[in-house]
């Protein structure tokens, strides 16, 4: 592996940083406090090619790789993690459509996302399911003639109340011999009768990002909205997670980098006992530790993305990258608030917002415990089962 980014990748990283600094800074605090979804910024990011970075050009994307996608997510999250996920989550579910969807589905649903005209999301989690995707997701889809009829509920769904369509996981074969063959995936347009979304308010962090609870009451979709093969829903969702977790890891990395940079600036200027805060060795050691954690997370994440771009899909490596970057985000921003002292506890300083945002990165797209299960099972094999 070449540890040096190409000139094109450096340009992408620089452009993403300039866009975020130009568009996020003035609205980030208001979007967080008032829980405003930044629709206009999302659309502008798409128009500039920052949405669907990994999508082939024939479907309206940039035709690049997941490493380039990670670079954009990292730079956006460095400036504001809430607005960042509002942008890169607009294509949640697209990787599955690209992998197993029909050509008609690809042509119909993907280009409008890349142009910023539509928003997508993926609806996996049932209220009682949590991390048990294979065993506890009970939203059902029953085939009636030429239509699938969907009934059930989903919770904590990113873009749930703003999406134009969703990739929905539902039980189609409850009596299947393997629990991994019980589910299928469907594209559900959110303007269909029987669909309702209720936005989740009062989140601790990531408040610019839309999160919603969903209900499906006899929602009918045509047979052609089935994505991939019947009974392959669990496999389709895992395919999605092995790629989306790279973006979430980039969010943790970018958040850590942003909090770190804000802290360096602060401790160089802030004085106590007649000296800059940075002059005290205890803080110098903290800076060294923060920088090392960030760089280690970056190396592991870039390697995971680089591997997928070369067709090497290693769920263990992806899980390591996601868990580690999320942990680094939490640890680094905790130290950032500490070094800001009391000022780190008020929303006049960005590290307060970053602190609240960091925790959920250890939860969504696979909790840190789930990531550890994936890693340990890959190493230990059947003894874990």
N, C-alpha and C positions, 0 to 999 in steps of 0.2 A: 504493500500500500504506500502510495505517495502521500506524505503528510502535508504537503504544500498545496494550497488551493490554486486552481488555475486562474489565469487573468480574468476569464469570464465569470468564474465563481466569486472572485473578489469584487468585480463590478456589480454583481447581483447583490452581494452583501452590503456594499456601499449604497446602492440605490434604495434598498429596503430600509436602511438606517435613515437616509435622508428623507424618505417619504414619511416614516414614522415620526421623526422629529418635527417635520413640517406640519403633519396633520393630526397627531395624537395629543401633543402637549397641551394645547389650549382647551381641549374638551375632556381630557381624561378624568379630571377630578369631578366635573359636573356629571359626566356619564356614570361615574361610580356612585356619587351621592344620590342622584335622582333615578338611578337604574334605567338609564336611557340606552337603547340599542342604537349604535352608530351607523345607521343605514347608509347615509351619504358617503361616509368614509369607506364602508365596505364596497359600495359601488365604484368609487374612485380607484380603490386598490385593484379591483377586477379590470377596470379599463386600462390600467397601467401594466397588466400582466402578472400581478402578484397572486392571483387566484388560479388554481389549477396548474401550478408550476410543472407538475409531473404528468399532466394530461397530454396525450399526443396532439400534435398540431392539427390533425384532421378532425379533431373534436373541439377545437377552439383553445386548447391549452398552449403552454410554452414549449412543450416537447422536451423538457429537461428531466432531471432525475429527482430522487428523494433527498439526495444530499443538498441540491439547490433549494428544494422546498424547506428543508430544515434550516438552511441559512436565513431564509426569509422569515420563518417563524421565530427564530432566535432573535433577530434584530427587531422585529415588531414587539416581541415580549419584553425586550430590554427597555423599551420606552413605556409600554403599558400592557400588561398581560391580559386585561379584560377586553380591550379593543382588539388585541392580537387574535384571541381565539374567536372573536366575532367574525374576523376576516377568514382565517384559515379553516374554520369549521363549516363554511358555506358549501364545501364540497364533501362533507362527511357522507360516506356511502358510495362515492364515485369509484373508488378503487375496486369495489366488488362488482359494480356494473361493468367496468373495463375488463375485469377478469372473466366473468361468466355471463354477463348480460348479452342480449341479442343485439345485432347491429342496429335494428330499429330503436331499441332503448338507448343505445349510445348516442345515436344521432338526434334523438328527440330530447333527452334530458340533460346531457352534459354541456353542449355549447352555450345554452342560456346561462348556466352557472358561471362559466368562464368569462362571459360578457358582463356579468353583474346584474343580469335581468331577473334571475331567479335565485332562490336560496334553498338548500337541501339540508337534511339532517338524517340521522339514523336512530331508530327507536328500538332498542333492545330490552332495556330493563323494565320488568314488571314491578309493581309495588312491593310484592313479597319475594322477589327473586334475588335482588342484590347481585352478588358476583356469581351466583349459580345459574349460568346461562343455559346449560344443557338440561338441568333438572327441574328448575322452578319457574321458567317462563311459560305462562299458561294462556296468554292471549291466543285465541283460536281463529283459524281460517278454514272454512268449509266450502267445498266446491259445489255450486248449484248451477247446473247447466254450463253456461259460458262465463260465469262470474264466480269469484271468490268472495265470500261474505265473512267479514272480520269482526270479531267481538272481543273486547278486553280492555286493558288499561296499561299505560306506560308511565313511568315517572322519571324525573330528573333528565329530561330529554333536551339536549342542546339544540337551539333553534326551533323548539317545539311550537312556539306561537307565532313565529315569523316565517317558517319554511313554506315553500310552495309545494314541495313534495318530500316524502320521507321514505327511507328504506326500512321496512317494518319486519321484525322477526315474529313469526307466529307458528303455533302448533298446527300441523296438517296431518300428522300420522301419529296420534297418541298411543297406539298399540305397537309401534315399531319395536323390533327386538332390541335395538340399541337406542339409548336415550339421545345419542348424537345424531339419530336419523329422524327425530320427531318433528323437526322444524323446517320451515321454508322461509324465503325472504321475498317481499313484495314491495313494489313501488306504490305508494298511496298518495294521491294528490289531496292536499288538505282542504280543498273546496268541495269534497264529496260529502253528501248528506250522511249524518251520523258521526262525523268526526268533530271533536271538540278539544280545544287546548286551553288550559288555564295556566297563566304565567306564574312561576314561583317567585315570590317577592321576599325580601328580607334576608337574602343570602349574606353570609359573612364577607365574601369577596367575589371577584369576577362579576361584579354587578352590572357591567356594561354588556355582558354576554346574556343572551336570552336562554332561559331554562324553563321548561313547562311540564306539567302533568297532562297526559293525553287520555281520552276515552274514545273507544271505537264501538259504536252501537249499530250493528247491521250495516257496516260500511262495505259497499260493493265495489269491487275493482274487476276489470276484465281479465280473462285468463292470461292475456299477453303481458300483464303486469307482474307475473311471477318472474323472479330474477334467478337465472340458473335452473338447476334441476330440483324437482320436488324432493324433500327430505335432506337437502344439502344446506339448510339454513345455518346450522351451527358452524359448519365448515366455512361458509361464506362470511360469517361474522368474525371468525378467528382470522381469516385472511385480511379483513378490514383492520382488526386490532394490531396485527403485525406491522401495519404501516402507519395507522393513526397514532400509535404509541410513540413513534418517532417525533411526530409534531408536538405531542404533549411533553415529551422529554425536552424538546427544544424550547418549550415554554418555560420549563423549570430552569434550564440553562440560561435563557435570556433574562428571566426575572432575577436570577442570581447575579448575572453580569451587571444589570442595571442598578440593582441595590448596592453592589460593590462600588461602582463608579460614583454613585451619589455619596456614598460614605467616605471615599477617598477625598472627594472635593470638600466635604464637610469638616473632616478632622484636620485637614491642612489649615483651614481658616479659623475654626473654633478654638479659643484659648481658655485654659483653666490653669490656675496657679502660675500665671505669667508665661505659659508656654502653649504652643499648639497641642491639641489632643494627640496628634500624630507623633509628637516627640516622646511620648511615654512608651516604654518597651512593651508593656502589656498589650497595647493597641497595635504596635508593630508586629507582634507575634500573631495577633488575630488577623491582620492583613495578609500575612504570609500564608496562614492556614486557609483563609477564604480564597485567595488566588490559586492555591494548589488544588483545592476542591473543584473550583470552576474549571480549571484546565483539564483535570482528570475526567470530569463529566463530559467536557467537549470532545475529548479524544475518543471516549467510548461511544458517544452518540454518533460522531462522524463515521466511525468505523462501521457501526450498525447500518447506517444509511448507505454508505459506500458498498457494503456487502449486498444489500437488497438491489441496488442499481446494477449489480453484476449477476443477479439471479440467484444469489446465495441467501436463502431465507432461513434464518436461525432464530426461532422464537426465544431461545435462551438469551441470545445476545441482545435482542430487542428488549426483553424483560429487564435485563441488567441495565441497559441504557436508560430505560424509563424510570425504574426504581431509583437508580443512583442519581439521576438528574433531579428528580423530584425531591429526594433527600437533601441534595446539595442546595436546592432552592430554599428549602425550609431552614437549613442550618445557616446559610449565608445571610439571609434576610433577618434572621433572629439576631445575629451579631451586628448587623447594620443598625437595627433599632437600638440595640444596647449601646452602641458607640455614639448614637445621636442623643442618648440620655432621654430626658423628658420630652425633648422636641420630636423624638421618634415616635411618640405616642399620640401626636395630634396630626390631623389631616392636612395641615399646612405643608408637611414634608411628605414626599412621595413614598418613603420607606414604610410609612404606616399603611398605605394602600397595598403596597407590595406584600407586606407581612400578612394581611388578611387574605390576599390572593393565593399565597404560596401553598397553604394547607391542602386545598382541594386537588392539587396536582398529584398528591400522594393517594388520592381516592378515585378520581374518575379515570375512565379508560383502563381500569384494572387497578385495584388497590395495591398498596405495597406488599400486603400479605399474599395476594394472588401472584404478583410478579415473583416473589420468593418461592412459591410453590412451583411455578414454571421452571425456574432456575434449578431448584433442588431435584425435581423429577428428571430433568434432562441429564443431570449428573449421576444420580443414584439409581435411576431406572425403576424397575418393578418393586423394589423394596419399599418405595414410598406409597404404594397403592394398597 
